[in-house]
């Protein structure tokens, strides 16, 4: 499992009209090639001449540890979903 970030940053797009900073972060088991259509969708949602970046983690994430950490976080933050 790898961490993936798609982002359009203010400092890369300071001269782009109507630009608003955007970011999507998620975990995936897919290859870079398989993720490209999703990144293309992210790019197409931006304004004309916007620069977007595609980051992936170098080291894979431990799926079991990630799930355990998420469970602990949800137990410690019962209002996470707004209930």
PDB file as gemmi writes it, atoms N, CA and C in Angstrom:
CRYST1    1.000    1.000    1.000  90.00  90.00  90.00 P 1                      
ATOM      1  N   UNK A   1       0.850  -1.172   0.000  1.00  0.00           N  
ATOM      2  CA  UNK A   1       0.000   0.000   0.000  1.00  0.00           C  
ATOM      3  C   UNK A   1       0.900   1.240   0.000  1.00  0.00           C  
ATOM      4  N   UNK A   2       0.554   2.200  -0.837  1.00  0.00           N  
ATOM      5  CA  UNK A   2       1.332   3.436  -0.940  1.00  0.00           C  
ATOM      6  C   UNK A   2       0.439   4.642  -0.653  1.00  0.00           C  
ATOM      7  N   UNK A   3       1.050   5.703  -0.182  1.00  0.00           N  
ATOM      8  CA  UNK A   3       0.347   6.966  -0.005  1.00  0.00           C  
ATOM      9  C   UNK A   3       0.412   7.764  -1.296  1.00  0.00           C  
ATOM     10  N   UNK A   4      -0.716   8.375  -1.671  1.00  0.00           N  
ATOM     11  CA  UNK A   4      -0.800   9.140  -2.918  1.00  0.00           C  
ATOM     12  C   UNK A   4      -1.358  10.524  -2.601  1.00  0.00           C  
ATOM     13  N   UNK A   5      -0.777  11.559  -3.185  1.00  0.00           N  
ATOM     14  CA  UNK A   5      -1.285  12.929  -3.032  1.00  0.00           C  
ATOM     15  C   UNK A   5      -1.345  13.581  -4.407  1.00  0.00           C  
ATOM     16  N   UNK A   6      -2.505  14.136  -4.730  1.00  0.00           N  
ATOM     17  CA  UNK A   6      -2.664  15.011  -5.893  1.00  0.00           C  
ATOM     18  C   UNK A   6      -2.870  16.406  -5.324  1.00  0.00           C  
ATOM     19  N   UNK A   7      -2.113  17.374  -5.802  1.00  0.00           N  
ATOM     20  CA  UNK A   7      -2.240  18.720  -5.259  1.00  0.00           C  
ATOM     21  C   UNK A   7      -1.988  19.784  -6.319  1.00  0.00           C  
ATOM     22  N   UNK A   8      -2.658  20.898  -6.142  1.00  0.00           N  
ATOM     23  CA  UNK A   8      -2.404  22.127  -6.904  1.00  0.00           C  
ATOM     24  C   UNK A   8      -2.150  23.198  -5.856  1.00  0.00           C  
ATOM     25  N   UNK A   9      -0.919  23.695  -5.810  1.00  0.00           N  
ATOM     26  CA  UNK A   9      -0.507  24.583  -4.732  1.00  0.00           C  
ATOM     27  C   UNK A   9      -0.566  26.057  -5.137  1.00  0.00           C  
ATOM     28  N   UNK A  10      -0.809  26.898  -4.139  1.00  0.00           N  
ATOM     29  CA  UNK A  10      -0.837  28.342  -4.371  1.00  0.00           C  
ATOM     30  C   UNK A  10       0.477  28.841  -4.955  1.00  0.00           C  
ATOM     31  N   UNK A  11       1.611  28.386  -4.418  1.00  0.00           N  
ATOM     32  CA  UNK A  11       2.893  28.926  -4.874  1.00  0.00           C  
ATOM     33  C   UNK A  11       3.242  28.508  -6.302  1.00  0.00           C  
ATOM     34  N   UNK A  12       2.629  27.443  -6.812  1.00  0.00           N  
ATOM     35  CA  UNK A  12       2.842  27.053  -8.205  1.00  0.00           C  
ATOM     36  C   UNK A  12       1.906  27.788  -9.157  1.00  0.00           C  
ATOM     37  N   UNK A  13       0.834  28.360  -8.628  1.00  0.00           N  
ATOM     38  CA  UNK A  13      -0.228  28.913  -9.471  1.00  0.00           C  
ATOM     39  C   UNK A  13      -0.591  30.351  -9.093  1.00  0.00           C  
ATOM     40  N   UNK A  14       0.372  31.096  -8.586  1.00  0.00           N  
ATOM     41  CA  UNK A  14       0.079  32.454  -8.111  1.00  0.00           C  
ATOM     42  C   UNK A  14      -0.384  33.397  -9.220  1.00  0.00           C  
ATOM     43  N   UNK A  15      -0.034  33.112 -10.474  1.00  0.00           N  
ATOM     44  CA  UNK A  15      -0.420  33.980 -11.588  1.00  0.00           C  
ATOM     45  C   UNK A  15      -1.606  33.430 -12.393  1.00  0.00           C  
ATOM     46  N   UNK A  16      -2.270  32.401 -11.873  1.00  0.00           N  
ATOM     47  CA  UNK A  16      -3.392  31.773 -12.577  1.00  0.00           C  
ATOM     48  C   UNK A  16      -4.697  32.388 -12.068  1.00  0.00           C  
ATOM     49  N   UNK A  17      -5.496  32.913 -12.986  1.00  0.00           N  
ATOM     50  CA  UNK A  17      -6.772  33.560 -12.628  1.00  0.00           C  
ATOM     51  C   UNK A  17      -7.756  32.527 -12.064  1.00  0.00           C  
ATOM     52  N   UNK A  18      -8.491  32.937 -11.036  1.00  0.00           N  
ATOM     53  CA  UNK A  18      -9.540  32.125 -10.401  1.00  0.00           C  
ATOM     54  C   UNK A  18      -9.029  30.817  -9.798  1.00  0.00           C  
ATOM     55  N   UNK A  19      -7.749  30.766  -9.452  1.00  0.00           N  
ATOM     56  CA  UNK A  19      -7.180  29.548  -8.870  1.00  0.00           C  
ATOM     57  C   UNK A  19      -7.549  29.415  -7.396  1.00  0.00           C  
ATOM     58  N   UNK A  20      -7.893  28.194  -6.990  1.00  0.00           N  
ATOM     59  CA  UNK A  20      -8.090  27.846  -5.577  1.00  0.00           C  
ATOM     60  C   UNK A  20      -7.295  26.582  -5.308  1.00  0.00           C  
ATOM     61  N   UNK A  21      -6.520  26.597  -4.227  1.00  0.00           N  
ATOM     62  CA  UNK A  21      -5.676  25.451  -3.886  1.00  0.00           C  
ATOM     63  C   UNK A  21      -6.545  24.217  -3.654  1.00  0.00           C  
ATOM     64  N   UNK A  22      -6.076  23.068  -4.166  1.00  0.00           N  
ATOM     65  CA  UNK A  22      -6.799  21.808  -4.030  1.00  0.00           C  
ATOM     66  C   UNK A  22      -5.834  20.696  -3.643  1.00  0.00           C  
ATOM     67  N   UNK A  23      -6.360  19.656  -2.954  1.00  0.00           N  
ATOM     68  CA  UNK A  23      -5.522  18.526  -2.559  1.00  0.00           C  
ATOM     69  C   UNK A  23      -6.399  17.310  -2.309  1.00  0.00           C  
ATOM     70  N   UNK A  24      -5.938  16.146  -2.773  1.00  0.00           N  
ATOM     71  CA  UNK A  24      -6.576  14.865  -2.479  1.00  0.00           C  
ATOM     72  C   UNK A  24      -5.465  13.925  -2.017  1.00  0.00           C  
ATOM     73  N   UNK A  25      -5.667  13.269  -0.877  1.00  0.00           N  
ATOM     74  CA  UNK A  25      -4.695  12.307  -0.361  1.00  0.00           C  
ATOM     75  C   UNK A  25      -5.422  10.999  -0.046  1.00  0.00           C  
ATOM     76  N   UNK A  26      -4.803   9.882  -0.413  1.00  0.00           N  
ATOM     77  CA  UNK A  26      -5.421   8.583  -0.172  1.00  0.00           C  
ATOM     78  C   UNK A  26      -4.367   7.479  -0.224  1.00  0.00           C  
ATOM     79  N   UNK A  27      -4.751   6.283   0.212  1.00  0.00           N  
ATOM     80  CA  UNK A  27      -3.889   5.110   0.133  1.00  0.00           C  
ATOM     81  C   UNK A  27      -4.360   4.247  -1.026  1.00  0.00           C  
ATOM     82  N   UNK A  28      -3.416   3.551  -1.677  1.00  0.00           N  
ATOM     83  CA  UNK A  28      -3.774   2.737  -2.834  1.00  0.00           C  
ATOM     84  C   UNK A  28      -2.810   1.571  -2.988  1.00  0.00           C  
ATOM     85  N   UNK A  29      -3.310   0.518  -3.623  1.00  0.00           N  
ATOM     86  CA  UNK A  29      -2.475  -0.625  -4.010  1.00  0.00           C  
ATOM     87  C   UNK A  29      -2.186  -0.601  -5.503  1.00  0.00           C  
ATOM     88  N   UNK A  30      -2.662   0.430  -6.203  1.00  0.00           N  
ATOM     89  CA  UNK A  30      -2.523   0.503  -7.656  1.00  0.00           C  
ATOM     90  C   UNK A  30      -1.156   1.053  -8.054  1.00  0.00           C  
ATOM     91  N   UNK A  31      -0.759   0.747  -9.285  1.00  0.00           N  
ATOM     92  CA  UNK A  31       0.496   1.273  -9.833  1.00  0.00           C  
ATOM     93  C   UNK A  31       0.277   2.721 -10.289  1.00  0.00           C  
ATOM     94  N   UNK A  32       1.372   3.396 -10.576  1.00  0.00           N  
ATOM     95  CA  UNK A  32       1.297   4.766 -11.080  1.00  0.00           C  
ATOM     96  C   UNK A  32       0.481   4.809 -12.370  1.00  0.00           C  
ATOM     97  N   UNK A  33       0.703   3.851 -13.246  1.00  0.00           N  
ATOM     98  CA  UNK A  33      -0.032   3.810 -14.506  1.00  0.00           C  
ATOM     99  C   UNK A  33      -1.539   3.673 -14.273  1.00  0.00           C  
ATOM    100  N   UNK A  34      -1.923   2.861 -13.285  1.00  0.00           N  
ATOM    101  CA  UNK A  34      -3.344   2.674 -12.972  1.00  0.00           C  
ATOM    102  C   UNK A  34      -3.954   3.915 -12.320  1.00  0.00           C  
ATOM    103  N   UNK A  35      -3.120   4.717 -11.655  1.00  0.00           N  
ATOM    104  CA  UNK A  35      -3.602   5.926 -10.982  1.00  0.00           C  
ATOM    105  C   UNK A  35      -3.682   7.133 -11.917  1.00  0.00           C  
ATOM    106  N   UNK A  36      -3.033   7.063 -13.066  1.00  0.00           N  
ATOM    107  CA  UNK A  36      -3.013   8.207 -13.980  1.00  0.00           C  
ATOM    108  C   UNK A  36      -4.399   8.692 -14.407  1.00  0.00           C  
ATOM    109  N   UNK A  37      -5.369   7.831 -14.703  1.00  0.00           N  
ATOM    110  CA  UNK A  37      -6.698   8.349 -15.059  1.00  0.00           C  
ATOM    111  C   UNK A  37      -7.329   9.177 -13.937  1.00  0.00           C  
ATOM    112  N   UNK A  38      -7.113   8.751 -12.684  1.00  0.00           N  
ATOM    113  CA  UNK A  38      -7.648   9.515 -11.554  1.00  0.00           C  
ATOM    114  C   UNK A  38      -6.942  10.870 -11.451  1.00  0.00           C  
ATOM    115  N   UNK A  39      -5.625  10.890 -11.689  1.00  0.00           N  
ATOM    116  CA  UNK A  39      -4.893  12.149 -11.673  1.00  0.00           C  
ATOM    117  C   UNK A  39      -5.351  13.048 -12.824  1.00  0.00           C  
ATOM    118  N   UNK A  40      -5.571  12.462 -13.995  1.00  0.00           N  
ATOM    119  CA  UNK A  40      -6.065  13.236 -15.138  1.00  0.00           C  
ATOM    120  C   UNK A  40      -7.410  13.892 -14.810  1.00  0.00           C  
ATOM    121  N   UNK A  41      -8.284  13.167 -14.101  1.00  0.00           N  
ATOM    122  CA  UNK A  41      -9.564  13.741 -13.674  1.00  0.00           C  
ATOM    123  C   UNK A  41      -9.335  14.922 -12.728  1.00  0.00           C  
ATOM    124  N   UNK A  42      -8.371  14.759 -11.793  1.00  0.00           N  
ATOM    125  CA  UNK A  42      -8.035  15.840 -10.866  1.00  0.00           C  
ATOM    126  C   UNK A  42      -7.558  17.068 -11.632  1.00  0.00           C  
ATOM    127  N   UNK A  43      -6.679  16.867 -12.598  1.00  0.00           N  
ATOM    128  CA  UNK A  43      -6.147  17.974 -13.411  1.00  0.00           C  
ATOM    129  C   UNK A  43      -7.285  18.658 -14.165  1.00  0.00           C  
ATOM    130  N   UNK A  44      -8.163  17.887 -14.762  1.00  0.00           N  
ATOM    131  CA  UNK A  44      -9.265  18.442 -15.559  1.00  0.00           C  
ATOM    132  C   UNK A  44     -10.279  19.223 -14.728  1.00  0.00           C  
ATOM    133  N   UNK A  45     -10.335  18.960 -13.421  1.00  0.00           N  
ATOM    134  CA  UNK A  45     -11.235  19.709 -12.536  1.00  0.00           C  
ATOM    135  C   UNK A  45     -10.688  21.094 -12.206  1.00  0.00           C  
ATOM    136  N   UNK A  46      -9.416  21.344 -12.494  1.00  0.00           N  
ATOM    137  CA  UNK A  46      -8.795  22.633 -12.203  1.00  0.00           C  
ATOM    138  C   UNK A  46      -9.107  23.668 -13.276  1.00  0.00           C  
ATOM    139  N   UNK A  47      -8.588  24.867 -13.055  1.00  0.00           N  
ATOM    140  CA  UNK A  47      -8.783  25.949 -14.027  1.00  0.00           C  
ATOM    141  C   UNK A  47      -7.694  25.888 -15.100  1.00  0.00           C  
ATOM    142  N   UNK A  48      -7.885  26.621 -16.185  1.00  0.00           N  
ATOM    143  CA  UNK A  48      -6.918  26.640 -17.292  1.00  0.00           C  
ATOM    144  C   UNK A  48      -5.547  27.115 -16.802  1.00  0.00           C  
ATOM    145  N   UNK A  49      -4.499  26.467 -17.282  1.00  0.00           N  
ATOM    146  CA  UNK A  49      -3.097  26.789 -16.973  1.00  0.00           C  
ATOM    147  C   UNK A  49      -2.674  26.472 -15.545  1.00  0.00           C  
ATOM    148  N   UNK A  50      -3.498  25.730 -14.810  1.00  0.00           N  
ATOM    149  CA  UNK A  50      -3.158  25.342 -13.441  1.00  0.00           C  
ATOM    150  C   UNK A  50      -2.111  24.229 -13.467  1.00  0.00           C  
ATOM    151  N   UNK A  51      -1.112  24.305 -12.588  1.00  0.00           N  
ATOM    152  CA  UNK A  51      -0.099  23.260 -12.447  1.00  0.00           C  
ATOM    153  C   UNK A  51      -0.500  22.353 -11.295  1.00  0.00           C  
ATOM    154  N   UNK A  52      -0.563  21.063 -11.551  1.00  0.00           N  
ATOM    155  CA  UNK A  52      -0.899  20.076 -10.523  1.00  0.00           C  
ATOM    156  C   UNK A  52       0.272  19.128 -10.340  1.00  0.00           C  
ATOM    157  N   UNK A  53       0.379  18.571  -9.139  1.00  0.00           N  
ATOM    158  CA  UNK A  53       1.469  17.648  -8.823  1.00  0.00           C  
ATOM    159  C   UNK A  53       0.899  16.307  -8.356  1.00  0.00           C  
ATOM    160  N   UNK A  54       1.643  15.229  -8.641  1.00  0.00           N  
ATOM    161  CA  UNK A  54       1.275  13.861  -8.300  1.00  0.00           C  
ATOM    162  C   UNK A  54       2.421  13.312  -7.454  1.00  0.00           C  
ATOM    163  N   UNK A  55       2.169  13.053  -6.172  1.00  0.00           N  
ATOM    164  CA  UNK A  55       3.184  12.513  -5.277  1.00  0.00           C  
ATOM    165  C   UNK A  55       2.796  11.104  -4.843  1.00  0.00           C  
ATOM    166  N   UNK A  56       3.793  10.226  -4.740  1.00  0.00           N  
ATOM    167  CA  UNK A  56       3.583   8.920  -4.124  1.00  0.00           C  
ATOM    168  C   UNK A  56       4.683   8.695  -3.100  1.00  0.00           C  
ATOM    169  N   UNK A  57       4.388   7.914  -2.085  1.00  0.00           N  
ATOM    170  CA  UNK A  57       5.399   7.598  -1.088  1.00  0.00           C  
ATOM    171  C   UNK A  57       6.395   6.603  -1.667  1.00  0.00           C  
ATOM    172  N   UNK A  58       7.611   6.688  -1.224  1.00  0.00           N  
ATOM    173  CA  UNK A  58       8.650   5.766  -1.686  1.00  0.00           C  
ATOM    174  C   UNK A  58       8.510   4.432  -0.958  1.00  0.00           C  
ATOM    175  N   UNK A  59       8.304   4.498   0.343  1.00  0.00           N  
ATOM    176  CA  UNK A  59       8.177   3.292   1.148  1.00  0.00           C  
ATOM    177  C   UNK A  59       6.714   2.881   1.237  1.00  0.00           C  
ATOM    178  N   UNK A  60       6.451   1.593   1.029  1.00  0.00           N  
ATOM    179  CA  UNK A  60       5.085   1.114   1.158  1.00  0.00           C  
ATOM    180  C   UNK A  60       4.639   1.191   2.609  1.00  0.00           C  
ATOM    181  N   UNK A  61       3.341   1.356   2.793  1.00  0.00           N  
ATOM    182  CA  UNK A  61       2.745   1.406   4.113  1.00  0.00           C  
ATOM    183  C   UNK A  61       2.387  -0.002   4.563  1.00  0.00           C  
ATOM    184  N   UNK A  62       2.469  -0.232   5.870  1.00  0.00           N  
ATOM    185  CA  UNK A  62       2.072  -1.503   6.450  1.00  0.00           C  
ATOM    186  C   UNK A  62       0.556  -1.469   6.622  1.00  0.00           C  
ATOM    187  N   UNK A  63      -0.167  -2.219   5.800  1.00  0.00           N  
ATOM    188  CA  UNK A  63      -1.627  -2.195   5.793  1.00  0.00           C  
ATOM    189  C   UNK A  63      -2.204  -2.556   7.157  1.00  0.00           C  
ATOM    190  N   UNK A  64      -1.670  -3.570   7.793  1.00  0.00           N  
ATOM    191  CA  UNK A  64      -2.185  -4.001   9.101  1.00  0.00           C  
ATOM    192  C   UNK A  64      -2.012  -2.891  10.141  1.00  0.00           C  
ATOM    193  N   UNK A  65      -0.842  -2.254  10.170  1.00  0.00           N  
ATOM    194  CA  UNK A  65      -0.596  -1.172  11.128  1.00  0.00           C  
ATOM    195  C   UNK A  65      -1.506   0.022  10.843  1.00  0.00           C  
ATOM    196  N   UNK A  66      -1.744   0.327   9.572  1.00  0.00           N  
ATOM    197  CA  UNK A  66      -2.619   1.436   9.203  1.00  0.00           C  
ATOM    198  C   UNK A  66      -4.032   1.193   9.720  1.00  0.00           C  
ATOM    199  N   UNK A  67      -4.537  -0.014   9.560  1.00  0.00           N  
ATOM    200  CA  UNK A  67      -5.888  -0.340  10.024  1.00  0.00           C  
ATOM    201  C   UNK A  67      -5.970  -0.259  11.541  1.00  0.00           C  
ATOM    202  N   UNK A  68      -4.973  -0.770  12.235  1.00  0.00           N  
ATOM    203  CA  UNK A  68      -4.961  -0.707  13.705  1.00  0.00           C  
ATOM    204  C   UNK A  68      -4.908   0.746  14.171  1.00  0.00           C  
ATOM    205  N   UNK A  69      -4.066   1.565  13.550  1.00  0.00           N  
ATOM    206  CA  UNK A  69      -3.970   2.980  13.917  1.00  0.00           C  
ATOM    207  C   UNK A  69      -5.296   3.702  13.666  1.00  0.00           C  
ATOM    208  N   UNK A  70      -5.970   3.374  12.558  1.00  0.00           N  
ATOM    209  CA  UNK A  70      -7.268   3.977  12.270  1.00  0.00           C  
ATOM    210  C   UNK A  70      -8.303   3.568  13.317  1.00  0.00           C  
ATOM    211  N   UNK A  71      -8.315   2.310  13.695  1.00  0.00           N  
ATOM    212  CA  UNK A  71      -9.256   1.845  14.728  1.00  0.00           C  
ATOM    213  C   UNK A  71      -9.022   2.590  16.039  1.00  0.00           C  
ATOM    214  N   UNK A  72      -7.773   2.747  16.436  1.00  0.00           N  
ATOM    215  CA  UNK A  72      -7.454   3.471  17.670  1.00  0.00           C  
ATOM    216  C   UNK A  72      -7.891   4.933  17.571  1.00  0.00           C  
ATOM    217  N   UNK A  73      -7.659   5.542  16.430  1.00  0.00           N  
ATOM    218  CA  UNK A  73      -8.063   6.933  16.249  1.00  0.00           C  
ATOM    219  C   UNK A  73      -9.573   7.074  16.387  1.00  0.00           C  
ATOM    220  N   UNK A  74     -10.320   6.182  15.751  1.00  0.00           N  
ATOM    221  CA  UNK A  74     -11.789   6.264  15.819  1.00  0.00           C  
ATOM    222  C   UNK A  74     -12.304   6.007  17.231  1.00  0.00           C  
ATOM    223  N   UNK A  75     -11.651   5.118  17.978  1.00  0.00           N  
ATOM    224  CA  UNK A  75     -12.047   4.888  19.371  1.00  0.00           C  
ATOM    225  C   UNK A  75     -11.768   6.116  20.234  1.00  0.00           C  
ATOM    226  N   UNK A  76     -10.656   6.794  19.965  1.00  0.00           N  
ATOM    227  CA  UNK A  76     -10.282   7.980  20.734  1.00  0.00           C  
ATOM    228  C   UNK A  76     -11.062   9.222  20.327  1.00  0.00           C  
ATOM    229  N   UNK A  77     -11.695   9.202  19.142  1.00  0.00           N  
ATOM    230  CA  UNK A  77     -12.449  10.348  18.621  1.00  0.00           C  
ATOM    231  C   UNK A  77     -13.852   9.904  18.187  1.00  0.00           C  
ATOM    232  N   UNK A  78     -14.721   9.559  19.160  1.00  0.00           N  
ATOM    233  CA  UNK A  78     -16.042   9.026  18.816  1.00  0.00           C  
ATOM    234  C   UNK A  78     -16.920  10.012  18.049  1.00  0.00           C  
ATOM    235  N   UNK A  79     -16.603  11.297  18.111  1.00  0.00           N  
ATOM    236  CA  UNK A  79     -17.405  12.304  17.396  1.00  0.00           C  
ATOM    237  C   UNK A  79     -16.873  12.566  15.977  1.00  0.00           C  
ATOM    238  N   UNK A  80     -15.969  11.722  15.490  1.00  0.00           N  
ATOM    239  CA  UNK A  80     -15.351  11.919  14.178  1.00  0.00           C  
ATOM    240  C   UNK A  80     -16.390  12.032  13.068  1.00  0.00           C  
ATOM    241  N   UNK A  81     -17.443  11.235  13.129  1.00  0.00           N  
ATOM    242  CA  UNK A  81     -18.474  11.255  12.088  1.00  0.00           C  
ATOM    243  C   UNK A  81     -19.592  12.231  12.414  1.00  0.00           C  
ATOM    244  N   UNK A  82     -19.470  12.973  13.487  1.00  0.00           N  
ATOM    245  CA  UNK A  82     -20.469  13.987  13.824  1.00  0.00           C  
ATOM    246  C   UNK A  82     -21.706  13.438  14.508  1.00  0.00           C  
ATOM    247  N   UNK A  83     -21.640  12.205  15.041  1.00  0.00           N  
ATOM    248  CA  UNK A  83     -22.801  11.624  15.722  1.00  0.00           C  
ATOM    249  C   UNK A  83     -22.880  12.110  17.147  1.00  0.00           C  
TER     250      UNK A  83                                                      
END                                                                             
